[in-house]
Amino acid sequence: MTQQSPSTRSESMPEPELTGVRNFRDVGGLPTADGRRVRAGQLFRSGHLAHATEADTGFLSGLGLHTVFDFRNSADRALDGLDVELPGVRNVNIPLSDPADGAGFWKMVREGDLPQLRSLLGDGKAALRMTTSYREMITGRTTEHSRVLRSLAEESVPALMHCAAGKDRAGLSVAVTLLALGVDREAIEADYLESNAQHRRYRIRRASDSPDALSPEVMELLSPLFEARAEYLAAAFETIDATWGGTERYLTDGLRLTPELRDRLRGRLLD
């Protein structure tokens, strides 16, 4: 069962009803440990923008975005398509580790029969794949996460971060950004778990037209891949603590963020 956490967000911009973009929200309103809050209208997160409707595109164009960070890899972009173009907005593709570990895995998820899926994902293997991926994104993608934070500090706000579903690669990148802003882990987790709302979820695509393609057992096998679970984010935080001894050394030694850069980042993104 997916774990839930109470939201600690204050009021930010009203949530729009987007048709072709899943899991969109403003990160504004989250509290920091020193009593400040993330500024509304400056940092957004979502699933991919490839299927944005004309109305969706009009809404996104009205946000005043400077940069869209697309964390999908080539396999994702081949499957779902490139983002729609937003006039005057820079689109930066920074592929991050994929919980699926490449196109071959997703091909199996989309086309595999029930025995194959049981072998690949059953007995806790799917959840283990996810926690392992989160750990690896922390230790193996410090350069990419540092690049994003430096870009935000220098010029790239307002910004939108997304991957395919907007919960793993984008979710962890948002979490890292919030850590750098001084947001408590509890509040970060609450925002992360909002991806579990039914209207936010990525639409599972199965190539098979067999009767069991989306059967209850298949959906149960796939669910760890498409849920935001507190245990996944906890694995990332545990890796920060085990590798660097805590958030501060992770930011300074792992991501090479100077106090000056963090001050600029907070100046841009905090009230």
Secondary structure as UniProt FT lines:
FT   STRAND          25..26
FT   TURN            28..29
FT   STRAND          31..32
FT   TURN            33..34
FT   STRAND          37..38
FT   TURN            40..41
FT   STRAND          43..46
FT   TURN            50..51
FT   HELIX           54..61
FT   TURN            62..64
FT   STRAND          67..70
FT   HELIX           74..80
FT   TURN            87..88
FT   STRAND          90..93
FT   TURN            99..100
FT   HELIX           103..111
FT   HELIX           114..121
FT   TURN            122..124
FT   HELIX           125..140
FT   HELIX           142..154
FT   STRAND          159..162
FT   HELIX           169..181
FT   HELIX           185..193
FT   HELIX           194..196
FT   HELIX           198..200
FT   TURN            211..214
FT   HELIX           216..226
FT   HELIX           230..244
FT   HELIX           247..249
FT   HELIX           250..254
FT   HELIX           259..269
//
